[in-house]
């Protein structure tokens, strides 16, 4: 277990290093900069701007400055930091993601700290929808296997997987905002703002969970201990809910890790449609704006999140299924 | 083993759920506190900064105008300069020295008096190369200012002392600005939002308190000190800015709205949905696909403002180095078709660079379409029958459905009328700008929106050394006329020079004007004090809600075929204390 975690940690460092270097140099290789606009700047003003954000440094120096932990910013910022010299440490390795180029009044840390909890909350609501819908329809499908109910639910699940969530969002907005005014059309604040986007975001995962539950439950129901439970004379409800479901849900639980990562990274479209100030919208916008630091910050945070979630899932597998040995993973 | 793992899972899962529920409750508590603002509008995009010196873009300007006030402000309809933080001004007979008398009643939001020294500090900061203000050039008409911003040492510090710049405060309430040369539109420039003052003490206090992050800290809603009709109390990126009326503002009696929410919705479908459900009272853009449907409504009345959509031609490349080819392309451009069939909400076909809506300025025209003349010009230039075949040309535009639709119509028209091969090339916005700046195009989609209501904001673009020229075109006579007009003090003669300059541009055709913009504002019918002007600039200070009587009166004056829209806002109206007083007197 410890060896497994240590090895994971080592790979984590290597992965993160590669992700950082690749995205940094790729991003700077793309044409256009953060200060380009319809109006070209006066050359003198452009020079001043580049000097202020160190875009006039050679690329390797910009990268080292960005990664840290040593702050290479010596004289340039002396005036800005109040004349009393600059910090010795800076950069990502000291926990500083730098200033945002587009949102100039905020550091990337500020933006992430403000938007990540919102995306997390949206993801949580989506996950609740996905579990509630997925498990209940999965059970119904399995119990009435081959019936019209099963067919209808499986058809719905296929639709849920096939339809992109912005299409579903449009339908739901017409239904539940304009025809039946139950929810606000967009915005973020209270629970009523969360239900609709959460549902749209969770639907595709609900569909997968429904299928996994159905398959898992069917397999569990055919096992010997279920037959003996029936034979003992237990009520069918007790057999399903207490005995079969326990084993039947194992595949669903192992799917939660990838699903969480998927919900977090998949929220950008939903965040834009429902005007939610989460991290998802920064994913695309920061690249379009050439907001180098914010794009790097979002990439790094998501790399860490996905890596951590995957590790937790691997750990969970062994807890759920003793046949899997971590040392071999 | 299975028992143990299940036990762990059973312990962990509820904990996880509990933590999630806790976050949810926190989120609920946060949202529940908020009361809807008196007025909510969509800014279209998140503001780049609250620091007037470094902010760029219209959305930032709207907020800056609400929370700050410069020396001079614009009349909401005519845009003529009105006293702002300065009560009055005198211009010396040589038109080189402007002396502003500061308003004694003007206050910062922390109650401190606003003085001439505040403006000296703010302008110094604005021009300082270390501030790196995009718009610093607006003050380069001031003596010594250009050198102060441009001459820097290796550390990026200014080589000159600020005393070399012609901005002085002889006493608390007098501000003197000395110009290099007479600048007829200098007062108009001063209304620009980047020239609003900032509070020195609050910046210095922030610097002492947060030596490492003061640059961000002084701009936080809880720390920023402002001098405008509103002050900011809440801000979340891509969510909302909450403004409340500032009681320390000198003209607070003329401010009606007690609170304003500024949203930054970028999705066009979302902003219209929010407007239709009453979550927004004003949005500055609309889904182009739906604009036509909205057209007969009273809350969507597009009107022209100072913006032109045009194509740049790369005159450094053959065949565009030949003026006959450029004119042929101009004469066969299907402007009517574009305006009526592609755009369809009142855009005006453009035959000149400057929209013909500026009072006292009659522009030049590039001439009406003429297909046979166009064909003849191409033959004259040595292409087509008996000459060399016309090379394949490329229309370059930034990725967008609307630009693509226009480019297709243009390509088809050129193909049909002139028999030339036209390809389309689209690029992502920043890559597109890079290509355009480096003249890597044949024909490139462009637009120009004016910052101030003067023809020179258009003609300045195409001078030989202009960094926005981007056509490779240069004409000494054009440069001379534009330079003359910059110093001409007789308004009529000045307009004549600018018109002559424009007619050179239209004769030489380094650009092909296509259409003049109309604004796409959707405005709640009950909203009062929202005026149309040639810059499509709006000033929250003057906004109020009409009561039923006033709304009925406004509707009586409307054309009969307009459709009524639901009237959001308080039925009883919301008037400023001064208006309230006036109404009760009537």
Interface residues (C-beta under 8 A of the other chain):
Chain A: X30 X31 X32 X33 X35 X36 X37 X38 X39 X40 X41 X42 X43 X44 X45 X47 X48 X49 X51 X52 X75 X76 X78 X79 X80 X81 X82 X84 X87 X99 X102 X103 X104 X105 X106 X107 X110 X111 X114 X115 X117 X118 X120 X121 X124 X125 X128 X170 X173 X177 X178 X181 X184 X185 X186 X187 X188 X189 X190 X191 X193 X194 X246 X253 X272 X273 X274 X275 X277 X281 X288 X290 X316 X319 X320 X322
Chain B: X1 X2 X5 X6 X8 X9 X20 X23 X24 X27 X28 X30 X31 X32 X34 X46 X48 X49 X50 X51 X54 X55 X56 X129 X130 X131 X132 X133 X134 X136 X137 X149 X150 X152 X155 X156 X157 X207 X208 X211 X212 X213 X214 X215 X216 X219 X220 X236 X237 X238 X239 X263 X265 X266 X267 X269 X270 X273 X274 X276 X277 X279 X428 X429 X430 X431 X433 X434 X435 X437 X447 X448 X449 X467 X468 X470
